[in-house]
Amino acid sequence: MNSQCSGDSTQQGGERSMSISALHHDIIQTHILTRLDGRTLASAGCASSQLHALSNEDKLWQRICNDTWPSTADPTIHHLISTMPAGHRSFYYDSFPTLHHHRRSPITPELSKENLCLYRAPQTSGLFSAVDIRYQNKLILSKIDKTETESGWFLCSPFRVDLLDPKETISSPPAKFHGNEETLQSELENNLTLSWILIDPTRKRAANFSSLRPVSVTRHWLTADVQVRYATVLLDSLLCTVLVTCGRDHVLQLKEVSLHVEDMEGRNLSGKESLVILKEVMESGEGRKKGGASGDDRERYIEFLRMKREMRERNQRREKQLDLVCIATGVSIFVAWAVFLLRYI
């Protein structure tokens, strides 16, 4: 044993220090790597060629993906992930923690509402959604959904994915709420987390389009339901929003879970426009993720609202100036016509 490990051990202060490479790979893979989370496993793979080979085992990444997003255990999603270049490792790298794409790709020209219509809709066999919602770290909803993307109706209509049927309500014992009405919004803001991963099976790419925690919690003025909003700013000028509508009886109830993409003017993008944006965001690696801090998501959301408000104010000033020009032109024409009538009639 001494001769076998002599190349992997050193003598320091009378104590023997053994390198991890001296351990059998079964021990490393079974008793060490299985205890690591995704970030630590990725870091371990950079330590040596042996750890790199062992950490690329798909079963390790499958376990991590299933623990992080239970919806990925669904057979349909499992099959889609298995077709990706590196399987579950590729999926994890694409989807964790959350998307952070606030800079435009240097390759792709600026995408704005004026030129979105010039782009051809990307060819895809559909978009798959893998959604997981937790309250106080307890899973209350795990669901997948397929959105058809090839019909003319989808391409021309506003893009919106509704995860629940209109009359469907999710109530789960783990999501029991204890507190009065005044603390409900605070409880939801601090304890309700959501992940919405969109998967493009044609390009074999995925991205998490939801902020981990809410960026705002408000009460609907008409129904009194609580609306929990998760948002990610895309390409500086677009907002991907996941809206969760909650009602409460004896337990927390999810009444609506939907996703849509809107521009600075609050206009919902069409299916074709949204496909162009989602393709650009999924395929561009420039500035994709920076740790997924919920504070950063909220700051970017507040900045987006500020820019949206400034744009609305500019448009209002422009409309007022245009109205004044039209009024002045009309008055000038009226005065000129009146002078003409007084002079020649």
Residue pairs with C-beta under 8 A, 6 or more apart in sequence:
5 18
5 22
8 18
8 19
8 21
8 22
9 16
9 17
9 18
9 19
9 22
10 16
10 17
11 17
20 28
20 51
21 48
21 50
23 32
25 50
25 54
28 50
28 51
28 54
29 54
29 57
29 60
33 41
33 44
33 54
33 55
33 57
33 60
34 60
34 63
36 44
37 64
38 61
38 64
38 68
38 92
38 96
39 96
41 55
41 60
41 61
41 64
42 55
42 93
44 51
44 55
45 51
45 52
45 55
45 56
46 52
56 86
56 89
58 86
58 87
58 88
58 89
61 87
61 88
61 89
61 91
61 92
62 78
62 81
62 87
62 88
64 88
64 92
65 72
65 81
65 88
65 91
65 92
66 72
66 73
68 92
68 96
68 195
69 95
69 130
69 132
69 195
69 197
70 132
70 139
70 142
71 77
71 130
71 131
71 132
71 142
71 143
71 144
71 197
72 78
72 81
72 88
72 91
72 130
74 130
74 144
76 128
76 144
76 146
77 128
77 130
77 144
77 199
80 128
80 199
80 201
81 87
81 88
81 90
81 91
81 199
83 201
83 204
84 90
84 91
84 204
84 205
84 206
85 204
86 93
90 204
91 206
94 205
94 206
94 207
94 282
95 195
95 197
95 206
95 207
95 208
96 208
96 289
96 292
97 208
97 212
97 289
97 291
97 292
98 195
98 208
98 210
98 211
98 212
98 232
98 289
98 292
98 297
99 207
99 208
99 209
99 232
99 234
99 281
99 288
99 289
100 232
100 287
100 288
100 289
100 290
100 291
100 292
100 296
101 232
101 234
101 235
101 281
101 284
101 286
101 287
101 288
102 233
102 234
102 235
102 236
102 287
102 300
103 236
103 286
103 287
104 110
104 111
104 235
104 236
104 286
105 280
105 284
105 286
106 286
107 284
108 280
108 284
109 115
111 119
111 235
111 276
111 277
111 280
112 237
113 263
113 265
113 267
113 273
116 269
116 273
116 276
116 277
117 273
119 276
121 155
121 271
121 272
121 275
121 276
122 202
122 203
122 275
122 276
122 279
123 202
124 149
124 150
124 200
124 201
124 202
124 203
124 275
124 279
125 149
125 150
125 201
125 202
126 146
126 147
126 148
126 149
126 150
126 201
127 146
127 147
127 149
127 161
127 198
127 199
127 200
127 278
128 144
128 145
128 146
128 147
128 198
128 199
128 201
129 144
129 145
129 146
129 147
129 161
129 163
129 196
129 197
129 198
129 199
129 259
130 144
130 195
130 196
130 197
130 199
131 141
131 142
131 143
131 144
131 145
131 163
131 194
131 195
131 196
131 197
131 257
132 139
132 141
132 142
132 194
132 195
133 139
133 140
133 141
133 142
133 192
133 193
133 194
133 195
133 244
133 254
133 257
134 140
134 192
134 193
134 194
135 174
135 175
135 191
135 192
135 193
135 252
136 174
136 175
136 191
137 193
138 174
138 175
139 174
140 170
140 172
140 174
140 175
140 252
140 254
141 170
141 172
141 254
141 257
143 163
145 161
145 163
147 154
147 161
148 154
149 155
149 271
149 275
154 271
155 270
155 271
155 272
155 275
156 270
156 271
156 272
157 270
157 271
158 260
158 268
158 269
158 270
158 271
159 260
159 261
159 268
159 269
159 270
159 271
159 273
159 274
159 275
160 258
160 259
160 260
160 268
161 258
161 259
161 260
162 256
162 257
162 258
163 257
163 258
163 259
164 170
164 254
164 255
164 256
164 257
169 247
169 253
169 254
169 255
170 253
170 254
171 249
171 251
171 252
171 253
171 254
172 251
172 252
173 251
175 251
175 252
176 250
176 251
176 252
177 184
177 187
177 248
177 251
177 252
179 187
184 226
184 248
185 217
185 218
185 219
185 226
186 217
188 214
188 217
188 226
188 228
188 246
189 213
189 214
189 217
189 228
190 213
192 213
192 214
192 228
192 244
192 246
193 212
193 213
194 210
194 212
194 230
194 242
194 244
195 208
195 210
195 212
196 208
196 209
196 210
196 230
196 242
196 259
197 206
197 207
197 208
197 209
198 206
198 207
198 209
198 278
198 282
199 205
199 206
200 206
200 278
200 279
200 282
203 279
203 282
203 283
205 282
205 283
206 282
207 278
207 281
207 282
209 232
209 240
209 242
209 259
209 278
209 281
210 230
210 232
210 240
210 242
210 259
211 230
211 231
211 232
211 294
211 297
211 298
211 301
212 230
212 292
212 294
212 297
213 230
213 294
213 297
214 228
214 229
214 230
215 229
215 230
215 231
215 297
215 298
215 301
215 302
216 228
216 229
216 231
216 301
217 226
217 227
217 228
217 229
218 226
218 227
218 229
219 225
219 226
219 227
220 226
220 227
220 245
225 245
225 246
225 247
225 255
226 245
226 246
226 247
226 248
227 243
227 244
227 245
227 246
228 243
228 244
228 245
228 246
229 241
229 242
229 243
229 244
230 241
230 242
230 243
230 244
231 239
231 240
231 241
231 242
231 297
231 301
231 304
232 239
232 240
232 297
232 300
233 239
233 240
233 300
233 301
233 303
233 304
234 240
234 261
234 277
234 281
235 277
235 280
235 281
237 263
237 264
237 307
238 261
238 262
238 263
238 264
238 269
238 277
239 261
239 262
239 263
239 301
239 304
240 259
240 260
240 261
241 259
241 260
241 261
241 262
242 257
242 258
242 259
243 256
243 257
243 258
243 259
243 260
244 254
244 256
244 257
245 254
245 255
245 256
245 257
246 252
246 253
246 254
246 255
247 253
247 255
260 268
260 269
261 268
261 269
261 273
261 274
261 277
261 278
262 268
262 269
263 269
264 304
264 307
264 308
264 311
265 308
265 311
265 312
265 315
266 308
269 277
290 296
